[in-house]
């Protein structure tokens, strides 16, 4: 049930990382490494066996503005080393999260695109979510550089 007044969120955040797209995607697209670059309350949990592929489901512990809001995604599109599309299928919001990695001079342009509709009205959600994604991409860049 969506409560009237819930603010839809649509954001697009880019960050340049000085590493090849395959190196970035190897970390970014692996739910077992998610806790190392996504700032949240714990580790993601794969709910399906095998490597990430279309149909894979992952439970993500998450929260915003001090509230816990875990959710489950299902991979709907995967282009190795380039693009991962996940639909939110369970949790406190519905929507889509897209990770993209594209080559650029000196490395990769990494993009996170989020489209969702929270079920609760939280006016600060769009700003807080954008800030959170920007911080995550900075952590991803640091992790990639450390493992590179």
Buried (B, 14 or more C-beta within 10 A) or exposed (E): EEEEEBBEBEBEBEBBBBBBBEBBBBBBBBBEBBBBBBEBEEBBBBBEEEEBEEEBBBBBBBBBEEEEBBBBBBBBEBEBBBBBBBBBEBBBBBBBBBBBBEEEEEBBBBBBBBBBBBBBEBEEBBEBBBEBBBBBBBEBBEBBEEEE
